[in-house]
Amino acid sequence: MKYLYKIVSVSTLIIFITGCSDFVDSFSPIPRQKVLLHADGSSVRDCQGAPLPDGGGAKEFWRSNNLPKGTIEFICVDGKAFLPGQEPKR
């Protein structure tokens, strides 16, 4: 009975802690990278499918694709980002 109680207690604790990811991240030696988010909460992805980091990575993405700073709505064509309506015709 004590063995079962320990298993249930530990399982409950693990579920509780993993549900509080900000709490777990506070003890992580490697902080979780902040990424840009759409209004619906999904992450903004670059043309290779990777999350677009908030900060220097995003600035480099915007600069290399000639996008206005802060742009999160863009269309990818052949690995390059374009503003909607400005993508090259095929």
C-alpha positions in Angstrom: 0.0 0.0 0.0 2.8 2.4 0.8 4.4 1.6 -2.5 1.2 2.5 -4.4 0.9 5.7 -2.4 4.4 6.7 -3.4 3.8 6.0 -7.0 0.5 8.0 -7.1 2.1 10.9 -5.1 5.2 11.1 -7.4 3.0 10.8 -10.5 0.7 13.6 -9.3 3.7 15.8 -8.5 5.3 15.3 -12.0 2.0 16.1 -13.7 1.6 19.2 -11.6 5.1 20.5 -12.3 5.1 19.8 -16.0 1.8 21.7 -16.2 3.6 24.7 -14.8 6.3 25.1 -17.5 7.3 28.6 -16.4 7.9 27.1 -12.9 10.1 24.3 -14.3 11.9 26.8 -16.6 12.9 28.9 -13.7 15.1 26.0 -12.5 16.6 25.2 -15.9 20.2 26.1 -16.5 19.3 26.9 -20.1 16.5 29.4 -20.3 13.7 28.7 -22.8 14.0 30.9 -25.9 11.2 33.4 -26.4 9.7 33.4 -29.8 7.4 35.7 -31.7 3.7 34.7 -31.6 0.7 35.2 -33.8 -2.5 36.7 -32.2 -3.9 33.1 -31.9 -0.9 32.1 -29.8 0.9 30.0 -32.4 4.6 30.7 -33.0 5.7 32.6 -36.1 7.9 30.3 -38.2 10.6 31.3 -40.7 10.7 30.0 -44.2 12.6 26.8 -43.0 9.9 26.1 -40.5 11.8 27.0 -37.4 10.3 29.3 -34.7 11.3 32.9 -35.2 13.1 34.0 -32.0 12.2 37.3 -30.4 15.2 39.6 -30.7 18.4 39.3 -32.8 17.3 36.3 -34.8 14.1 38.1 -35.9 16.0 41.3 -36.8 18.4 39.3 -39.0 15.4 37.5 -40.6 13.7 40.8 -41.4 16.9 42.4 -42.7 17.9 39.5 -44.9 14.4 39.3 -46.4 13.9 43.1 -46.8 10.8 43.0 -44.5 9.7 45.9 -42.2 10.7 45.3 -38.6 8.0 43.6 -36.7 6.5 41.8 -39.7 4.9 38.5 -38.7 2.6 38.0 -41.7 4.6 37.0 -44.7 4.6 34.4 -47.5 7.5 32.1 -48.2 8.5 31.4 -51.8 11.6 29.2 -52.5 13.0 29.9 -48.9 12.6 33.7 -49.1 9.9 35.7 -47.3 7.7 38.3 -49.0 4.9 40.6 -47.8 1.5 39.3 -48.9 0.7 40.4 -52.4 4.4 41.1 -53.2 5.5 37.5 -53.8 6.9 36.7 -57.2 4.6 35.3 -59.8 5.3 31.7 -60.9 
